[in-house]
């Protein structure tokens, strides 16, 4: 696994110093700070993973002592489970080991492409370690552009009829990568609809995050859907004041009343379990 991870290192994030130099703090562009902070978090995670794998190899060869922590890492790898040592430094994930590593590499590639080619037109919302920083950055850019106090702003949402998009909006941001549970998206009616038989999840199209004055945002004809990082739908309150699992609530167009989807347990997920 270590050799495989090293081979994939071509998509790993750059050093924080490189990121700060290329994307310095700017009053008018909060996404620079978001990128640098995300790279710091993922670099720490990658350091934990690589260090544990290197030490495990040495322990197997008898070069270092096989500690209790390394033994637990070895046991988890043998059964295809993400080691607890990694999970402590990781973003929330319920994926098995193979899917977790593939997902991690995809997230690193997203950040690497951002670093190399400037910010994307459409953000993969699921790729962020700390999603709330990105959401705050979207509102902060709008607040600074129009000199509006950020505490008076909130996000409105528009679901677009496409799975990807080649241009960025004048205000706000496009996001993708969310999954519907307990419902599906009807692209013809542009509304929530009942799930099809034997299909548990449905992929949401691109969503436009539109900052606006909070009191001007209407939820009429919409289902206020919670967004979770994993299907566990539970988390703990972190030191930042945010939940470790709940991200935000998105207003999704619906023909049926909100109560219908509440009883269905409908929500949006950033990541699936497979």
C-alpha positions as CSV (number, residue, x, y, z in Angstrom):
1,X,0.0,0.0,0.0
2,X,2.9,2.4,0.8
3,X,4.4,1.8,-2.7
4,X,1.0,2.4,-4.3
5,X,0.5,5.6,-2.2
6,X,3.9,6.8,-3.3
7,X,3.1,6.2,-6.9
8,X,0.0,8.3,-6.4
9,X,2.0,11.1,-4.8
10,X,2.0,13.0,-8.1
11,X,-1.4,14.2,-7.3
12,X,-0.6,15.1,-3.7
13,X,-0.8,18.7,-2.5
14,X,2.1,21.1,-2.7
15,X,3.9,22.5,0.4
16,X,2.0,25.2,2.3
17,X,4.8,27.7,1.5
18,X,4.3,27.2,-2.2
19,X,0.5,27.7,-1.8
20,X,0.9,30.9,0.3
21,X,3.3,32.3,-2.3
22,X,1.1,31.5,-5.3
23,X,-2.2,32.3,-3.5
24,X,-1.5,35.1,-1.0
25,X,-4.2,36.5,1.3
26,X,-6.4,38.9,-0.7
27,X,-9.2,41.0,0.5
28,X,-11.3,40.4,-2.6
29,X,-10.6,36.6,-2.9
30,X,-11.2,34.6,0.2
31,X,-10.8,31.3,-1.8
32,X,-7.0,31.8,-1.6
33,X,-7.2,31.3,2.2
34,X,-9.6,28.4,1.8
35,X,-7.2,26.6,-0.6
36,X,-4.1,27.1,1.7
37,X,-6.0,25.9,4.8
38,X,-7.3,22.8,2.9
39,X,-3.8,21.9,1.7
40,X,-2.5,22.2,5.3
41,X,-5.1,19.8,6.5
42,X,-4.6,17.2,3.8
43,X,-0.8,17.5,4.1
44,X,-1.1,16.6,7.8
45,X,-3.3,13.6,6.9
46,X,-0.9,12.4,4.2
47,X,2.0,12.7,6.7
48,X,0.2,10.5,9.2
49,X,-0.6,7.9,6.6
50,X,2.9,7.8,5.0
51,X,4.7,7.8,8.4
52,X,2.6,4.9,9.7
53,X,3.1,2.8,6.6
54,X,6.9,3.4,6.7
55,X,7.1,2.5,10.4
56,X,4.9,-0.5,9.8
57,X,7.3,-1.8,7.1
58,X,10.2,-1.3,9.4
59,X,8.4,-3.1,12.3
60,X,7.7,-6.1,10.0
61,X,11.4,-6.2,9.1
62,X,12.4,-6.0,12.8
63,X,14.1,-2.6,12.5
64,X,11.8,-1.0,15.0
65,X,9.5,-2.2,17.8
66,X,6.0,-3.2,16.7
67,X,4.0,-0.9,18.9
68,X,0.4,-1.3,19.9
69,X,-0.6,1.6,17.5
70,X,1.3,-0.1,14.6
71,X,-0.3,-3.4,15.4
72,X,-3.7,-1.9,15.2
73,X,-2.8,-0.3,11.8
74,X,-1.6,-3.7,10.5
75,X,-4.8,-5.4,11.7
76,X,-7.0,-2.8,10.1
77,X,-5.2,-3.1,6.8
78,X,-5.5,-6.8,6.8
79,X,-9.3,-6.7,7.0
80,X,-9.7,-3.7,4.6
81,X,-10.6,-1.2,7.3
82,X,-9.4,2.4,7.6
83,X,-7.0,2.4,10.6
84,X,-8.1,4.4,13.7
85,X,-4.8,6.2,13.6
86,X,-5.7,7.6,10.2
87,X,-9.3,8.4,11.1
88,X,-8.2,10.6,14.0
89,X,-6.5,12.9,11.5
90,X,-9.0,12.4,8.7
91,X,-12.2,13.9,7.4
92,X,-15.4,11.9,8.3
93,X,-15.7,8.8,6.1
94,X,-17.5,5.4,6.3
95,X,-15.8,3.9,3.3
96,X,-13.8,0.7,3.4
97,X,-10.0,1.0,3.0
98,X,-9.8,0.6,-0.8
99,X,-12.6,3.1,-1.5
100,X,-11.2,5.5,1.2
101,X,-7.8,5.6,-0.5
102,X,-9.3,6.2,-4.0
103,X,-11.5,8.9,-2.5
104,X,-8.5,10.6,-0.8
105,X,-6.5,10.5,-4.0
106,X,-9.4,12.1,-5.9
107,X,-9.6,14.9,-3.3
108,X,-5.9,15.5,-3.5
109,X,-6.1,15.7,-7.3
110,X,-8.9,18.3,-6.9
111,X,-6.7,20.5,-4.8
112,X,-3.7,19.9,-7.1
113,X,-5.7,21.0,-10.1
114,X,-6.9,24.0,-8.2
115,X,-3.3,24.9,-7.3
116,X,-2.0,24.4,-10.8
117,X,-4.8,25.9,-12.8
118,X,-6.5,28.5,-10.5
119,X,-9.8,27.9,-8.8
120,X,-12.3,25.7,-10.7
121,X,-15.5,26.9,-12.3
122,X,-17.5,24.3,-10.4
123,X,-16.3,23.2,-6.9
124,X,-16.5,19.6,-5.8
125,X,-18.1,20.3,-2.4
126,X,-17.4,16.8,-1.1
127,X,-13.7,17.2,-1.6
128,X,-13.2,19.7,1.2
129,X,-11.9,18.6,4.6
130,X,-13.7,21.6,6.2
131,X,-16.7,22.4,4.0
132,X,-17.9,25.3,6.2
133,X,-14.7,27.3,5.4
134,X,-15.6,27.2,1.7
135,X,-19.2,28.3,2.4
136,X,-18.0,31.2,4.5
137,X,-15.5,32.1,1.8
138,X,-18.4,32.3,-0.7
139,X,-20.4,34.7,1.5
140,X,-17.3,36.7,2.4
141,X,-16.4,37.4,-1.2
142,X,-20.0,38.7,-1.8
143,X,-20.0,40.7,1.4
144,X,-16.7,42.4,0.6
145,X,-17.7,43.0,-3.1
146,X,-21.0,44.8,-2.2
147,X,-19.9,46.1,1.3
148,X,-22.6,44.2,3.1
149,X,-22.1,42.9,6.7
150,X,-21.6,39.1,6.4
151,X,-23.9,38.4,9.3
152,X,-26.8,39.7,7.3
153,X,-26.1,37.3,4.5
154,X,-27.2,33.7,3.9
155,X,-27.1,31.4,0.9
156,X,-29.9,30.9,-1.6
157,X,-29.8,28.0,-4.0
158,X,-30.6,27.2,-7.6
159,X,-30.4,23.7,-9.1
160,X,-29.1,23.9,-12.6
161,X,-30.0,21.4,-15.4
162,X,-26.5,20.1,-15.9
163,X,-23.9,17.8,-14.2
164,X,-21.0,20.1,-14.8
165,X,-20.4,23.6,-16.1
166,X,-17.6,25.4,-17.9
167,X,-17.9,28.9,-16.6
168,X,-18.1,30.4,-13.1
169,X,-20.9,32.7,-11.9
170,X,-20.4,36.4,-11.4
171,X,-21.5,36.0,-7.7
172,X,-21.5,32.9,-5.5
173,X,-20.2,29.6,-6.6
174,X,-21.3,26.4,-8.5
175,X,-21.0,23.1,-6.6
176,X,-21.4,19.5,-7.5
177,X,-20.9,16.1,-5.9
178,X,-24.0,15.8,-3.7
179,X,-26.2,12.7,-3.4
180,X,-29.9,12.5,-2.6
181,X,-31.1,9.9,-0.1
182,X,-34.8,9.3,0.4
183,X,-35.7,10.9,-3.0
184,X,-34.5,11.5,-6.5
185,X,-34.1,14.6,-8.7
186,X,-36.6,14.9,-11.6
187,X,-34.6,16.7,-14.3
188,X,-37.8,17.3,-16.4
189,X,-39.9,18.8,-13.6
190,X,-36.8,20.3,-11.9
191,X,-38.2,19.1,-8.6
192,X,-37.8,16.4,-6.0
193,X,-39.5,13.1,-6.8
194,X,-40.0,9.7,-5.3
195,X,-37.0,7.3,-5.4
196,X,-37.1,4.7,-8.1
197,X,-37.3,1.0,-7.0
198,X,-34.1,-0.5,-5.6
199,X,-32.2,2.8,-6.1
200,X,-31.1,4.2,-2.7
201,X,-29.2,7.3,-3.9
202,X,-29.5,9.8,-6.7
203,X,-26.8,12.2,-7.9
204,X,-27.7,15.9,-7.8
205,X,-26.9,18.2,-10.7
206,X,-24.9,21.4,-10.3
207,X,-26.2,23.7,-7.6
208,X,-25.6,27.5,-7.7
209,X,-24.8,29.0,-4.2
210,X,-26.2,32.5,-4.3
211,X,-25.4,34.8,-1.4
212,X,-28.2,37.1,-0.6
213,X,-29.7,39.2,2.3
214,X,-31.1,36.5,4.7
215,X,-34.5,38.2,5.1
216,X,-35.0,38.2,1.2
217,X,-34.5,34.4,0.9
218,X,-37.8,32.5,0.5
219,X,-38.3,28.8,1.2
220,X,-41.8,28.7,-0.4
221,X,-42.1,25.6,-2.7
222,X,-38.8,24.2,-1.4
223,X,-37.7,21.5,0.9
224,X,-35.1,22.6,3.4
225,X,-32.8,19.6,3.0
226,X,-30.0,19.0,5.5
227,X,-26.6,18.1,4.0
228,X,-24.4,15.6,5.8
229,X,-20.8,14.5,5.1
230,X,-21.7,10.8,5.7
231,X,-24.8,8.7,5.9
232,X,-24.4,8.4,9.7
233,X,-26.3,11.7,9.9
234,X,-24.8,12.4,13.3
235,X,-21.7,14.2,14.5
236,X,-20.1,16.0,17.4
237,X,-19.7,19.7,18.1
238,X,-16.2,20.6,17.2
239,X,-14.0,23.4,18.7
240,X,-15.0,25.6,15.7
241,X,-18.6,25.5,16.8
242,X,-19.6,23.4,13.8
243,X,-20.8,19.8,13.6
244,X,-18.4,17.2,12.4
245,X,-21.0,15.8,10.1
246,X,-23.8,18.4,9.4
247,X,-22.7,20.9,6.7
248,X,-25.7,23.2,5.9
249,X,-29.3,23.1,4.8
250,X,-30.1,23.5,1.1
251,X,-33.4,24.7,-0.3
252,X,-34.4,22.2,-3.0
253,X,-37.5,22.8,-5.2
254,X,-40.4,20.5,-4.6
255,X,-44.0,20.1,-5.7
256,X,-45.0,18.2,-2.6
257,X,-45.1,19.8,0.9
258,X,-42.0,19.7,3.1
259,X,-43.7,17.3,5.5
260,X,-43.7,14.6,2.8
261,X,-39.9,14.6,2.5
262,X,-39.4,15.0,6.2
263,X,-41.3,11.7,6.7
264,X,-39.2,10.1,3.9
265,X,-36.0,11.2,5.8
266,X,-34.8,12.9,2.7
267,X,-31.3,14.5,2.9
268,X,-28.2,15.3,0.8
269,X,-24.9,13.5,1.4
270,X,-21.4,14.5,0.4
271,X,-20.1,11.0,0.4
272,X,-21.5,7.5,0.1
273,X,-20.4,4.4,2.1
274,X,-19.0,2.3,-0.8
